[in-house]
């Protein structure tokens, strides 16, 4: 369970609940999992989930859903989708602060378009403040991933937030935004920092590699974050191989990169030049024109011409 806790005067924006817990026991009553404190079993019901989130006070709170990996098919996936719809009604009934906190429902259904459609329609009927697309980034192939996002964003209300859960790769964010998504969350920027990897416009920079030991350049010459202003790749190479401070500095840089990417993406939409933003992003990420086929397919559905970014097919 991941929960965004309020600390002193920090106001939480978004709170989370159960996410692909391998050791959880899910029944109609709720989710039973092992306490991280004492190892005892704990039951989280839809009602208790909302009670906790009401107390935390986040602007956006999430319904408790039954989420299974997208690689699972058959009766279990169908059961999870219908249970998610039943639980949203329990969450709505338990929500004591609807005027102050926005309850988002979560679309489940794996990569099955029929189940996704049933769940989308069921949630839209509840007229919620916003909607999340859940259950992705769980092992499905990229072609299935973007098609689920495209299907759900097309069917969800355009005047309400559409949030793709667990997505944090820069390329995925750009593609999903083109398909109509508005919000994302992921531990990727900080998790990859712990492995000594920095995010840069061209992709990633692996600072643990020996070649970094004598590189006196900043991580990214175009970045204005504190890390790029003060530290060289060589020094960061030394830190990430010997000192936890290295991971902290890379986390700072990676979060700065993601904030700058999000800001630039947002402004390109506001200023009516999003297609040009996508083209520029892809040219930098794929200078040889080897844009993945799934990205090309997604952009075609999104109505964005990226032919100038792709190598001719012989």
N, C-alpha and C positions, 0 to 999 in steps of 0.2 A: 504494500500500500504506500502510495506517495501522497503526502499531504503538505500543502503550502501553509506553514504556520505563521501567525502574526507575531512579530517581535517588536516590542516597545511601540514606536510611532511609525513603523513600516506598515503600510496598508497593502494587504494582499490583493492582487488583481484576479487571480485564477487559482482555484483549488482542484485537486485531482483525487481520484479514488483508485480502486483495484485495477491493476494492469498486468495481464498475462501472468498470474501467479501460478507457477507450476505445482506448488504444494497446497493450493487452496482446495477446499471442498465446497462446491457450489450446489445449493439446493434451492427450492422455491422460497424458503425462508430468508436466505441470504448467503453470504460468503464466510466460511469458517477458515481461519488461517492461524498459523503459529505466531504468538506474540514475540516480537524481537527483543522484548525486555526480559521475560522469564520463561519463554518457551511454551506457555500454556495456550490452549486453543481460545481464539477470540471470534465471536460472531459479529459480522457487520451486515446489518439489514439495510434496505433502502431508507427506512425511516431514521435509523441511527446515523447513516451517512449524511443525510440532509441536516439532522440536528447538529452534528459536528461542524458542518460547513456553515450553517447559520451562525454558530458561535464564533467561528473563525472570522466571518464577516467579509469574505471575498466578494468582489463585484460580480464575478461569474462563478457559479457552482455547477458541478457536473452530476447528472443522475448516475446512480449505481447501475451498471450494466453487466450482463453475462458475456464476457469476451473470451473467445477461443482463437487459437492461431488460424490464420487464413489457409494454412496447408491442410487443415482438417475439413473433411467433407461428410455429407450424409446426415443422419438424424441428429447428431450432437450440434451441428451448426444450426439446423432449423430450430431445435430446442432453445438454443442460446438467443436466437433472434426474437422468438415469440416471448421468452422470459424477459428480455430487455423491454419489450413493449408493455408487459404486465407491470414491471417494476417502475416504469416511468409514471404510471398512475399513482403508485404508492409514494413516489418522490414528490409529485405535485401536491398530493393530499397532506404530506408532512411538512411542506415548505411554509415556514411562518413569516418570511420576509420577502414576499414576491415584489413589493414595491421598491426594495432596496438592493435585492440580489437577483441576478438573472440566471435562471435554471436552464441549462442546455441539455437537450436529449442527445443520445448517441446512436447513430445508425450502425447496426450490425448486420451480418449476413455473409461474411467471408467474401469470396470472389464469385458468389452465385448471384447473377443479376436479378433473378426472380425474388430471392430472399431480401436483397438490398431494396428492391422496389417496394415490397410489402412493408418493410421497416420505415422507409422514407415516408410513405403515404400515411402510415400510422402515427408517426411523430408529427408530421405537418398538421394532421387533424387536431392535435393537442394545442396548436397555436402557441408554441414556445418562443421565448425571446431570441433563441439562437440554436444552432444545430451543429453537432460534431460528427465527423466521419471516423468511426473507430475501427479497431481490429486490423489495421494495415501495418506495414513495416514488421510483419511477423513471419517472414520467410517466403512470401509470394514473389513471383517473377515480376519484373518491372512492367511488362506489357499488361498483366492483370492489374497491377497497382494503379496505373494511370487510368485504365478503363473504369475501375470502380469509382475513382475520384470524379471522372467526367460524368458518369451516370448520376452520382449523388448530387453534385453541384448543379447539374441541369434540372433536377427535380425539386431541389430545395428552394425556398423563397429567396429571391434575389435581393430583397430589402432587409434581410436578416443575416447576421454573421454566419459564415460557413467555415468550420474549424476542422482541419485535418490533424488528427492526434498522432503523436509519435513521429512526426516527420521533421527532419532537421538538416538533411544534406542540402547545401545551397542549390544544386541542380534540381532536386525534387521540389524545393520551395518555388523556384521560378516556373517550373512546369505546372505545378498545382495552381499557382496564381493565374497563369494563363487559362487554366480550365475553370476558374471562377472561385477558388478558395481564398479566404481572407485571413485565417489565423493558423498558427502552428505552435507546436512545442516539441522539444527534444533535448536530451542530455548530450547530444553529439558534440557540440563545441567544447564542452569541458571534459567529456570522456576521452575524446581524441587528443586533447591537450595532455592528459595523464600518460599517454603513450608517446609523448614527444613530437606531436604533429601539429603544425600551424596551418590555419586556413589562409589562402592567398587567392587573388583573382584567377590565377592559372589552375587552381585546384588545391593541392596540399603540399606542404614542405616538411619533410621528415628530418627533424633536427638531430636525431640520434645517429644519422649516417655520418661516417667518418669524414666525408667531403665537407661537412659543416664546420669541422674543427678549426679550419684556417680561413673561414669566410667572414670578412669584416663588414659585410653589408647588413642592413636591417632585415628583418623578416620580409617586409614589403615596403618598398621605397615610396609607394603611394599612400601608405597608411599613416595617419597622424596620431595614433594612440601612444600612450606613454611608453609602452614596451618598444615600439619601433623607433621612437625618438631617442631612447637611452641605451638600448642594448644591441649588440651585434649577434649575428647568427653563431659565431664562434663561442661567445660567452654563454649564450643560451644552450648551445650544444654541451658545454661543460656542465651547466646546471642540470639539464634534464637527465644526464647520466649519473649525477652524484648528489643532487640536492632537491628536495620537494619544492623549493621555491621555483624551480624551472617550470613545473606543471602549473603553478599558480600564475606565473607571468604569461604562459601560453594561453591559459584560460582567459585572462584579461584581454589579450590580443584577439583571441577567437571570438569572444563575445562582442568586442568592438567591431570586428569584421562583419558579424551577423547583423549588428545594429545598423552599420553603414549600408549593407546590402538591402536590408528591409527599408531603410529610408529612401535609398535611390529607387528601389522598385516602386514604392508608394508614390514618390514624386513623379515618376514617369507615367503612372496611371492618371494622376491629377492633371498633369500637363498634356495628356493625350499623345504620348510618345512611347507607350509600353512596347509595341512591336519592335521599335528601334532598340529599346533597352534589352529585350530578349536576344535580338541579333548580336548586339555588342557583347553581351554576357557569353553567348555560345562561341563567338569568334575567339575570345580570350581563353575559354576553357578548352576549346578544340581547335587550335591553330592549324592543324593539318586537315581540317574539314571532316574528321571522323566522328561526327555527331551520332550517338547511338540511335539505332532504328526506332526504339520505343519513344525517344524524344521527338523524332521526326513525325511519327504517327500521332503523337499527342498534339503537336503544334498544328498539324493539318486539321484535326478536329477543332482546335481552338481558333482556327482561322488566321494563324500567323505564318507568314511566308518566311521560311528560314533557308530557302534554296541557296542564297548567297553565302551561307555558313557551311554548306555541305560540299564535299568533293563529288565530282561527277561520277556516276556509276557506269563502269565500263562493262 
